[in-house]
Amino acid sequence: MKDRIIAAFIEELHEKGMKFSMDDLAKRLGISKRTLYEHFSSKVEILETIIEQTFRETEEKTQQILNNGDLSLLEKIRGVVTTLPAHNEFYDVRVLQQLKRYFPEQWARVNSALNDDWKPLRVLIEQGMREGVIKQQNVNLVMKLFIDAANSTLDQKFYLQNNLTISEALSTIVDILLYGLVAEEKR
């Protein structure tokens, strides 16, 4: 039931923005408000649950990638950048703008994760430079490029209008950042 509530919560966000009520959510689910409150005490609790769930899931997937000895360094970089949580549709620019406005505490945590919490990628990039797999560059600049490019997928509307899933977009972004735009045979 909690997963159904979370999915309906995200649907309400996309349709009505943050101003929907718990009544609206209960109606969408076809349950009573009392049943809804048996699972979550407030919109904030649902938000917190979504944020925690997506953070935990992303961290677990990242650790699996890092610990996988069968993956090359470049495959690990690709995997870390393209890791998406189950509720990645929550991370849309319009939702995040409203989160910033109406729920600043939760926004601060999400914003930090989107912009500052990329240590595993930094470790892989630095390893790649030490091993000569990646050209020596300013690591901070390389990180900024990866983070900004990955965060461009927060504008999900653009990608959907161009028939790209977020996963496909992230994969293409990693290819461009790692290998450039010039065809391999033309280098």
C-alpha positions, -999 to 999 in steps of 0.1 A, spaced: 0 0 0 28 24 8 42 20 -27 8 27 -42 6 58 -20 40 70 -31 32 64 -68 -1 83 -64 16 111 -46 40 116 -75 11 115 -99 -6 143 -79 26 163 -79 29 162 -117 -8 170 -122 -15 196 -95 19 206 -80 26 206 -43 -7 222 -34 -28 190 -36 -43 178 -3 -43 145 14 -80 144 4 -70 146 -32 -45 118 -27 -70 96 -9 -95 101 -38 -69 92 -64 -62 60 -45 -99 52 -39 -93 49 -2 -105 68 28 -83 96 43 -82 75 75 -66 46 56 -41 70 41 -32 83 75 -27 48 88 3 47 65 16 83 64 9 111 89 14 139 64 26 150 29 60 158 45 63 122 57 56 109 22 81 133 8 107 122 33 100 86 25 104 92 -12 137 111 -7 151 85 17 140 56 -5 156 71 -36 188 80 -18 191 45 -2 184 28 -35 209 49 -55 235 43 -29 229 5 -29 231 4 -67 262 25 -67 279 2 -42 270 -29 -63 286 -13 -93 318 -3 -74 321 -38 -59 316 -56 -92 351 -68 -102 338 -79 -136 332 -42 -147 360 -21 -162 367 13 -149 348 30 -177 318 6 -172 318 16 -135 318 53 -144 289 46 -168 270 26 -142 274 52 -114 263 81 -137 233 62 -151 220 48 -118 184 58 -114 161 51 -84 127 35 -89 109 68 -85 131 89 -107 100 107 -121 100 126 -87 132 143 -97 118 166 -123 127 203 -125 91 215 -120 86 192 -89 120 203 -75 112 240 -79 80 235 -59 99 215 -34 123 244 -30 95 268 -25 72 248 -1 95 223 16 129 240 19 144 215 43 137 186 20 149 207 -9 182 213 8 188 176 12 178 168 -24 199 197 -38 229 185 -19 226 150 -32 221 162 -68 251 185 -67 275 175 -39 271 138 -33 292 124 -62 322 111 -43 321 76 -59 323 92 -94 352 115 -83 371 84 -70 366 66 -103 376 97 -124 407 102 -103 416 65 -106 411 67 -144 435 96 -146 461 78 -124 459 47 -146 460 67 -178 425 55 -189 412 91 -187 433 121 -199 447 143 -171 423 172 -167 412 194 -139 391 170 -118 368 197 -105 360 207 -140 354 171 -151 331 166 -121 312 198 -129 307 186 -165 294 152 -154 271 166 -126 257 194 -147 251 171 -177 235 144 -155 213 170 -138 201 182 -172 179 151 -171 159 168 -144 142 186 -172 123 154 -180 99 172 -204 126 179 -229 137 143 -230 102 130 -233 94 154 -261 125 141 -279 115 104 -274 144 97 -250 140 79 -217 160 94 -188 181 62 -189 188 66 -226 197 103 -221 221 95 -193 238 68 -213 243 91 -242 256 119 -219 282 95 -205 292 84 -240 297 120 -251 316 129 -220 338 99 -221 344 95 -259 334 129 -274 313 136 -305 339 126 -331 334 91 -345 362 67 -334 374 61 -370 377 99 -376 400 106 -346 
